[in-house]
Amino acid sequence: MAKKVIAHTGEKAPISGQYRPAGSRREITLSKDDRVPPNNQGKQQRFTLVDKTKHKR
């Protein structure tokens, strides 16, 4: 089983893909090294990678 990729508010996204905030059903797209945004209340939140971006080679 693969290790979960988690990023917190203010950190840089380690991998490009779709991230889901804790306690939410929506998803956001982040590219590698994009800053993870704060939630609506301006508090820190945890984002879990749901779907990694697929690259063609």
Rosetta constraint file for C-alpha pairs under 8 A:
AtomPair CA 4 CA 48 HARMONIC 7.11 0.50
AtomPair CA 4 CA 49 HARMONIC 7.05 0.50
AtomPair CA 5 CA 14 HARMONIC 7.93 0.50
AtomPair CA 5 CA 48 HARMONIC 5.90 0.50
AtomPair CA 5 CA 49 HARMONIC 5.42 0.50
AtomPair CA 6 CA 46 HARMONIC 6.73 0.50
AtomPair CA 6 CA 47 HARMONIC 5.62 0.50
AtomPair CA 6 CA 48 HARMONIC 4.59 0.50
AtomPair CA 6 CA 49 HARMONIC 6.32 0.50
AtomPair CA 7 CA 11 HARMONIC 6.46 0.50
AtomPair CA 7 CA 12 HARMONIC 7.35 0.50
AtomPair CA 7 CA 13 HARMONIC 6.16 0.50
AtomPair CA 7 CA 14 HARMONIC 7.48 0.50
AtomPair CA 7 CA 36 HARMONIC 7.19 0.50
AtomPair CA 7 CA 46 HARMONIC 5.91 0.50
AtomPair CA 7 CA 47 HARMONIC 5.20 0.50
AtomPair CA 7 CA 48 HARMONIC 6.52 0.50
AtomPair CA 8 CA 36 HARMONIC 6.58 0.50
AtomPair CA 8 CA 44 HARMONIC 6.81 0.50
AtomPair CA 8 CA 45 HARMONIC 5.68 0.50
AtomPair CA 8 CA 46 HARMONIC 4.55 0.50
AtomPair CA 8 CA 47 HARMONIC 5.98 0.50
AtomPair CA 9 CA 35 HARMONIC 7.57 0.50
AtomPair CA 9 CA 36 HARMONIC 4.91 0.50
AtomPair CA 9 CA 37 HARMONIC 5.53 0.50
AtomPair CA 9 CA 38 HARMONIC 5.35 0.50
AtomPair CA 9 CA 44 HARMONIC 5.08 0.50
AtomPair CA 9 CA 45 HARMONIC 5.43 0.50
AtomPair CA 9 CA 46 HARMONIC 6.61 0.50
AtomPair CA 9 CA 47 HARMONIC 7.82 0.50
AtomPair CA 10 CA 35 HARMONIC 5.74 0.50
AtomPair CA 10 CA 36 HARMONIC 5.30 0.50
AtomPair CA 10 CA 37 HARMONIC 6.42 0.50
AtomPair CA 10 CA 38 HARMONIC 7.23 0.50
AtomPair CA 10 CA 44 HARMONIC 7.83 0.50
AtomPair CA 11 CA 35 HARMONIC 5.63 0.50
AtomPair CA 11 CA 36 HARMONIC 5.74 0.50
AtomPair CA 12 CA 32 HARMONIC 7.31 0.50
AtomPair CA 12 CA 33 HARMONIC 4.70 0.50
AtomPair CA 12 CA 34 HARMONIC 5.29 0.50
AtomPair CA 12 CA 35 HARMONIC 4.52 0.50
AtomPair CA 12 CA 36 HARMONIC 6.07 0.50
AtomPair CA 13 CA 30 HARMONIC 6.72 0.50
AtomPair CA 13 CA 31 HARMONIC 6.84 0.50
AtomPair CA 13 CA 32 HARMONIC 5.21 0.50
AtomPair CA 13 CA 33 HARMONIC 4.97 0.50
AtomPair CA 13 CA 34 HARMONIC 5.52 0.50
AtomPair CA 13 CA 35 HARMONIC 6.30 0.50
AtomPair CA 13 CA 36 HARMONIC 6.43 0.50
AtomPair CA 14 CA 32 HARMONIC 5.58 0.50
AtomPair CA 14 CA 33 HARMONIC 6.25 0.50
AtomPair CA 15 CA 31 HARMONIC 6.84 0.50
AtomPair CA 15 CA 32 HARMONIC 4.82 0.50
AtomPair CA 15 CA 33 HARMONIC 7.63 0.50
AtomPair CA 15 CA 52 HARMONIC 7.21 0.50
AtomPair CA 16 CA 29 HARMONIC 7.70 0.50
AtomPair CA 16 CA 30 HARMONIC 5.62 0.50
AtomPair CA 16 CA 31 HARMONIC 4.17 0.50
AtomPair CA 16 CA 32 HARMONIC 4.52 0.50
AtomPair CA 16 CA 52 HARMONIC 6.20 0.50
AtomPair CA 16 CA 53 HARMONIC 5.60 0.50
AtomPair CA 17 CA 29 HARMONIC 5.73 0.50
AtomPair CA 17 CA 30 HARMONIC 5.68 0.50
AtomPair CA 17 CA 31 HARMONIC 6.41 0.50
AtomPair CA 17 CA 49 HARMONIC 6.80 0.50
AtomPair CA 17 CA 50 HARMONIC 7.47 0.50
AtomPair CA 17 CA 51 HARMONIC 5.62 0.50
AtomPair CA 17 CA 52 HARMONIC 4.35 0.50
AtomPair CA 17 CA 53 HARMONIC 4.57 0.50
AtomPair CA 18 CA 27 HARMONIC 6.11 0.50
AtomPair CA 18 CA 28 HARMONIC 5.56 0.50
AtomPair CA 18 CA 29 HARMONIC 4.61 0.50
AtomPair CA 18 CA 30 HARMONIC 6.45 0.50
AtomPair CA 18 CA 49 HARMONIC 5.96 0.50
AtomPair CA 18 CA 50 HARMONIC 5.56 0.50
AtomPair CA 18 CA 51 HARMONIC 5.09 0.50
AtomPair CA 18 CA 52 HARMONIC 6.44 0.50
AtomPair CA 18 CA 53 HARMONIC 7.52 0.50
AtomPair CA 19 CA 27 HARMONIC 5.42 0.50
AtomPair CA 19 CA 28 HARMONIC 5.33 0.50
AtomPair CA 19 CA 29 HARMONIC 6.23 0.50
AtomPair CA 19 CA 30 HARMONIC 7.10 0.50
AtomPair CA 19 CA 47 HARMONIC 5.75 0.50
AtomPair CA 19 CA 48 HARMONIC 5.30 0.50
AtomPair CA 19 CA 49 HARMONIC 4.44 0.50
AtomPair CA 19 CA 50 HARMONIC 5.46 0.50
AtomPair CA 19 CA 51 HARMONIC 7.25 0.50
AtomPair CA 20 CA 24 HARMONIC 6.83 0.50
AtomPair CA 20 CA 25 HARMONIC 6.96 0.50
AtomPair CA 20 CA 26 HARMONIC 6.22 0.50
AtomPair CA 20 CA 27 HARMONIC 4.54 0.50
AtomPair CA 20 CA 28 HARMONIC 6.47 0.50
AtomPair CA 20 CA 47 HARMONIC 5.33 0.50
AtomPair CA 20 CA 48 HARMONIC 5.34 0.50
AtomPair CA 20 CA 49 HARMONIC 6.52 0.50
AtomPair CA 20 CA 50 HARMONIC 6.48 0.50
AtomPair CA 21 CA 25 HARMONIC 7.75 0.50
AtomPair CA 21 CA 26 HARMONIC 7.41 0.50
AtomPair CA 21 CA 27 HARMONIC 7.02 0.50
AtomPair CA 21 CA 45 HARMONIC 6.86 0.50
AtomPair CA 21 CA 46 HARMONIC 5.89 0.50
AtomPair CA 21 CA 47 HARMONIC 4.33 0.50
AtomPair CA 21 CA 48 HARMONIC 6.48 0.50
AtomPair CA 22 CA 45 HARMONIC 6.89 0.50
AtomPair CA 22 CA 46 HARMONIC 5.65 0.50
AtomPair CA 22 CA 47 HARMONIC 5.99 0.50
AtomPair CA 22 CA 48 HARMONIC 7.32 0.50
AtomPair CA 30 CA 34 HARMONIC 6.06 0.50
AtomPair CA 30 CA 36 HARMONIC 7.63 0.50
AtomPair CA 38 CA 42 HARMONIC 5.25 0.50
AtomPair CA 38 CA 43 HARMONIC 5.90 0.50
AtomPair CA 38 CA 44 HARMONIC 5.84 0.50
AtomPair CA 38 CA 45 HARMONIC 6.62 0.50
AtomPair CA 39 CA 43 HARMONIC 5.85 0.50
AtomPair CA 39 CA 44 HARMONIC 6.86 0.50
AtomPair CA 39 CA 45 HARMONIC 6.52 0.50
